[in-house]
């Protein structure tokens, strides 16, 4: 069950970090749009929510301790299991920091609910001293029909986040992507039950200006394309067709 979930968020952050929307707006638009599709193809092979759904363990794995209460940025105090990764010294033998990997399964499968299957997870990778640098991701199967979650990458004043609500039984998905003002990118993708998405509901923005729009087909067209994108710099007159990577079934 891949859906179109993490792939768009990761694709956009690739575009945000590798390129910028500068003065040469038409070249940047083209590059951003292409990298959204490229990133989608790359991440499609790596994203599988089913892999997280498994039976619990009788207690936290070796090296993990807790749960402990943590006060985290922009978040409430919550119980987490912790695992410390001590970073090496820098070139002048100055200690950098310790990385803390925090995890709380849903339910607490490392606690009294150890025989229950996983239905979600809340996890952080964060510095012990530099708490403004972190990676935070969650997902939760709130009912039998949908998976919701968020992913946030934060480096001081620079951040990137996307929120998703994905159907478990159809191809429907609702994805919102936001970034800090120094990146200025945002995107929205809304997919119907058949996986299709229109240019009105699938687009990316730079500083609140839509610069690329996407059309996703429910089935590939006669040329085996899965959709196309249009650019503001081309007055929306040119359709750039693309193909999406398909995951091979292991069943």
N, C-alpha and C positions, 0 to 999 in steps of 0.2 A: 504494500500500500504506500506508494510514493507520494501520490498527488502532486500538486504544484505548490509546494509549501516552502521549505527552506531554500530551494533553488533560486527563487527570485531575490530573496534577501541577500544571500551570499553573492549572487551575481551583481547586485547593485553596489555592495560594498567594494567588490573588486573594481568596479568602474569608478567609484568615488575616490579610492586610494591611488589607483594607477593613473587616472587622468583627471583633468579639471575642466570646469566649464568656464573658460577664459574668454579672451577677446575674439578668438577665431571660433565663433560659436557653431558654424556649420560643420567644421571638422570635428569639434568636440562632440556635437550631437551624434554624428555618424559613429564615432568611436564608442560613446556611451551606449548607444543602441545596440551595436554589434556585441559589445562586451556583456550586456545583459543576457543576450542569447548564448554567447560563449560560456559565461558562468553558469547558466542554466544547464547546458549540456555537461559541463564538468561535474556539477554537484548532483545531477540526477542519478549518477552511478553510486553516490555516497550516502544518499538520504533514504533511510528506511525506518519509519516510526515503529514498525512491527518488531524491530530488533530490540527495542526497549521493553517490550512486553514479555515478561518472563516470571518465573516463580521466584520467591524471595529466598534469602539465605538465613541460616540460623545464626544471626548476629552479624556485625559488620565484618567485612573481609580483613585479612591480615594487613596491618599498617594503619587501619582506620580506627578512630576512637570517637566516643561521644554517645549520645548527642549532647552538644553544648549550645548555649545561647550566644548568638552573634548579633551585634548591631552593625548593619550594613548600609551602604550609601543608598539614599532614597528608598529605603525598605524598612519594614518593621522588624523588631527583634523576633527571631525565629530559631528553633532548634535545628542544628545541622550536625552531621558527622563530619569529621575533619581529617585531612591528610596533609602533612607538611612536606614541601619540597624546598630544600635549602639551596639558594642560588650560589654559584661559585663567586670567589672574590674577583674584583675587576683587575685591571692591569697594574694598579698600584696597591694591591692587596687590601682594598677597602671592601667591606661587606656590603653587598647590594641590598638584598632583602630576602625574605622567605615567602614563597608562594603557598597559599593555603587553598586547597581544593575542598570545597564544602558541598555536601550532598544530603538531600533529604528525599528519599523515595516516598511515593504516595501509593498505598498507605506505608506506614513505617515498617517496611519488610525486614529491617534489621533489628526490629524490636518485637513487641508482642504479636504483631501481625505477620510473622515471618513466613507463614505458609500461604499468604495471600498473593495473587499475581500483581505485578506492577501495573498501576493505572496512570502513573505520572511521575515526574521528577522535578526537583528544584535544585539547581547546581550553580556554583560560583567558582571561578578561578580568580583569585584576588591576592594582591600583595598584603603582607602582614603590616608593613609600615606605610606603604603607598596605596592607600585604600581608594584613591581616585583612578586607579588603573585596574580594570577588571573585565571579565567576561561573564555574563549572566544569562542563563537560559532555563526556560521552564516548558513543560508541556503537561497537559492534564486531559484525560478522557473523562469529561464531566458526565457524560451519559453514553449510551451505546451508539450514538449517532454522529458524534463530532469530537474532534481533538482541538483544543485551544492552547495557545502558548505565546511566548515572546522570546526574543533573543536580543541582547544588548551587548555591544562592544564599546567600552568606555576608556578613553585615554585623556585624563584631565578634562579639558574643556571640549575635546573632540569626541563625539559619540555617534553611534549608529544603532538604530533599533527597528525591529519589525515585529508586528503582532499578527497572529494568524488564527483563523477559525476554519477548520477543514473538515469536510464530511468524511465519515468512515465508510459510507456505503455508495456514494456517488462521487463524481469529479468536482463537486461544488467546493469553492474555497473563497475566502475573503481575506486579503492580505494588505496590510498598511505598513509602509516603510517610511521612517523619518530619520533625519540626521541633524547634527548640530549646524549652526548658522555658518560656520567656517567651511562646511562642505556644501550645504545648500541644496542637497538632493532630497527628493521625496518621490514615492511611487505608490500606486494603488492598483491592485489586481482583483477583479471580481469574476469568478467563473461560475457558469451554470452547471446543472447536474450532469450535462453531457460533456463538460470540459471546455466548452466554447467560451470565448470572451470577446467583447466588442471594443472598438476604439474609444467608445464613450466611457468604458469601465476599466480599461487597462492602459495606463499611461505613466510617464515619469515627468517630474518637474525639476527645474532648477530655479531657485529663488522665486517660487510661486508661479513660474511660467512653464506651461506644458511644452516640452520640446520634442517628445517622442510619444507616439500612440501605437498600441499593438492590437492586432486582430488575431485571435486563436480560433482555428477551425475545430469542430467537434470530431471530424475525421479528416485525414489528409486529402488534399485535392488531387486532381488527375496527375499532377506532376510530383506527387508525394510530399508536398510542402505542408507544414503544420500551421502556418500563419504568415503574417507579414507585419512590418512596422513602417510607419510614415514619420517624416521629420518636419518640424516647423520651418526650418531653413529652406526646405523645398516646397513650402506652401502646401504641404500635405498632398502633393500631386504624384509622388513616386511611391510605389509599393515595393519594399525590399523583402522578398520572401525568405523564409528560413525553415530549417528542419530541426526537430528536437531529438535528443538522444533517447532511445528507448531502452529500458532495462530488460534484460533477458530474464524470463521466468525460470526459477530453479525447481518448480514443481513438475 
